[in-house]
Amino acid sequence: MKDTPAAPGARDAGITAEPVRPPLTRARQGAIPAASGDATPHSLFEDVYALFVGTVLLSLGVVILQKAELATGGVAGLALTLSYFTGLPVGLLYAGLTLPMLAVTIRSMGRAFLIKTLIVTFGVFALTALAPSVFTIAHIATPVAALVGGSVIGMGALALARHAAGSGGSGAIVLWLYRTRGWNAGRSQMLFDACVLVFSLVSLNFGAMLWSLLGVAATGGILYVWHRPGRYTGY
């Protein structure tokens, strides 16, 4: 049996450190591979900056899609679809749809996750409301809007996920399934998004829905490639 390495400074005192055994979490059971022992926690500044960047990217993606009258998946897609149908601000609908979904995940995701996701939610509400007075998109081709808007939303969701925040209600559900069941975030998001796209037909024609599907694939592809269990060792 190998000797347990001594703790720093303990060798001179003749003390052998006892091994520290972390609790048997779902990650250690195999649902989610555990992070490496040398992973460095994010600082408060890094968390704040990630929330800012993620919120800006989400808002920009929604504005791009809205200009082309396209939808997307998740809560953003529901908000866009209902905005076309009712004329209500997309940010207001986004916030209103997110809050009930957060209530489902709060016990498993914790207070910090809830606070961060609420900050993101109301940030998207504020930025999408301010967008028309800050910049104007004169024209954007539909295929470009789908690819760019979807990719920007995906990168925003990824930035938030890396810092334990959800990109709205659907993002909270996806991360909850990832953390508690080990389900791939990209696959879960794509399934949710497929349901949202079918619903979008209440406001969009079939052609616009197909272009929206391209944007959803761009979003889900980013999460599928860069947010899978074991790939990221920070927290």
N, C-alpha and C positions, 0 to 999 in steps of 0.2 A: 504493500500500500504506500503510495507516495505521500511524503510529508506535505502538510499544508504550508504554503509560503507565509513567511512572517510579515506582519504589517509593518509599514514604514516606521522605523525607530524602535520597534519592539525587539529586534534581534539582540541589541546591546543589553537590554534589560532581562534577557533570557525568557521572553514571553513568546509563545506561539499563538498567532491569531486564529480564532475559530472561523471556519468558513461561513459566509453569509448566504443563507438559503432564501432566495426570493419566494414569495407565495406562488402557488401553482395556479396561475391565471390561465384564461382561455388561450392566450398566446403561447404559453409554455405547453399546453395540452395539444397544440397543433392547429387550432383554428386560425391563429395568426402567428407567423414566425416571430419570435421575440427579437427585439432590437439588440444590436451588438452592445457589449458591455462598455465600449468606449464612446457611445453616442453622446453628443453634447446637447443638453437642453437648450431650447431657444430662449434668448433673453427677452425681457419685456419690450425693448426697442424693436427687436426682430418680429415679435408678435404684432405689435402695433403697426409696423410698416407693412407686414403681410396683409393685415386686415384692410389697410388703406389701398394697397395695390389690387388686392382681390376684388374689393368693392368697386373700384374704378373700372376694372376690366369687365366685370359683370354688367355694370351700367352701360358702358360703351357698346358691348355686344348687343344688349337689348335695344339701344337706340339705333344701331345699324340695321337690325332686323325689322324694327318698326318702320324705318324709312322705306324699306322694300316691301312692307306689308306681308312679312313672313312670320311664322311662329317658330317655336323651338320646343324642347322638352322641358320637363320639370315645372316648377312653379312659375318660372319666367314665361314658359309657353302658355300656361293657363292664363296668366295675367295678360299677355299679348292678345290671345284669342278673345278673352272677355272684354278687353279694351276696344277691339275692333267692333264688337257686338253691341257694347253699351255706351261707348264714348267716354268712359271714366278713365282717369289717369292710370297708366300702366304701373307706376310705382305704388300707388295707393292699393291697387288690386294685389300686387306682389306682396305687400306687407300684410294685407288682410288674409291672404291664403296661407302665408307662412306660419302665422301664430298658432293655429290649431295643430299643425303638423309638429311643431316644436313640443307641444304638450305631450305628444305620444312618446317622444324620445328622451324627455328630461331625466327620468329616473336612471336610465342606463348611461346617458352621455354626461351628466353632471352639470353643476352650476356654471363652471367656467365656459363650457361649450355653449350653454344657453345664452350667457351674456355676450359672448363673441358673435354668435349668430344673430342675436337681436341687433347688435351694432351694425352688422353687415346689412341686415334687412332694412333698417331705417336709413342706412347710408344709401342703399339703392333707391329707396323712395325719394330721398332728397336730391341725389345726383340726376336721376331721370327727370325730375321736375325742373331742375335748373338747366338742363342740357340745352333747351331751345334758346335760352338767353346767352349761352356761352359760345356755341358753335352751331353751324348749319351744314347739313350734308345736302348739297344741291342735287346730286344724282349719284346713284350707285347701281350697277348692273345686278340683276337678281342672283345669278350664280356667285358673283363676288360677295354679295351681302350674305348669302348662305354660308359660304366657306369661311370668310373672315369673321362674320358675326359668331358663328358656331365655335370657331377656334379660339376667339378671344374669350368667350364665355367659358370654354373648357380650361383655359389657362388661369382664369380668375378662380374657378372652382378648385383647381389643383392647388393654387397658392393658399387658399383658405383651408383646404383639407390638410395640408402639411402643417398647419398651425392650429389644428383642432377646432375649426370653425366650419359651419355649414353654409352652403351657398343658397340659403332659403330652405323652405320646408322639405322639398324633395332631397336636397343635399343632406339635410339632417337625417332623413330616413335612410339614405344610401350609406352614410357613414355609420349609422347605428347598425345596419346589417353587416357592414364590413368589420366593425369592432366586436360585435356580439356573435356573429356567425362565420366570419371569415369570407363572406361573399365578395367576389371581385367587384370593385366599385363601378368600373366601366359597364359590366354586364347588367348590374342592377339598375344603373341609370338608364341604359338603353331600353330595358323592359318598361320602366316607368314612362320614358319618353314616347315609346310606341303608343301607349294608351292616350297620352296627351295629344299626339298628332292626329289620332283618329277623332278625338273630340274637336280638334281645330277646324274640322270640316263644317262646323256650324257657322264659321265666319269666313273661311278661305275656300277658294275653288280647288279642284283636284290638282291642278298644275302647281299652284302655290304650296299645297301640302307636300308635293314631291320635292320641291326645292327646299322646303323646310326640313324634310327628311335628310337631305344632304348636310344641312347645318347641324342637325342632331348627330349624324355620324361623325362629323368633325369634332364635336364636343366629346362624345363618348370615346372616340379614338384616343384623344389626349389622356383621358382618365384611365383607359385600358392599358395604354403603354407605360404611363408614368406613375400610376397609383395602384400597384398590386402588392399583395402581402410579401414581405421580405425584401422588397426592392429598396426601401428607404429606411435608414437606421437612425435618423434623428427623431426628436419628439419635442 
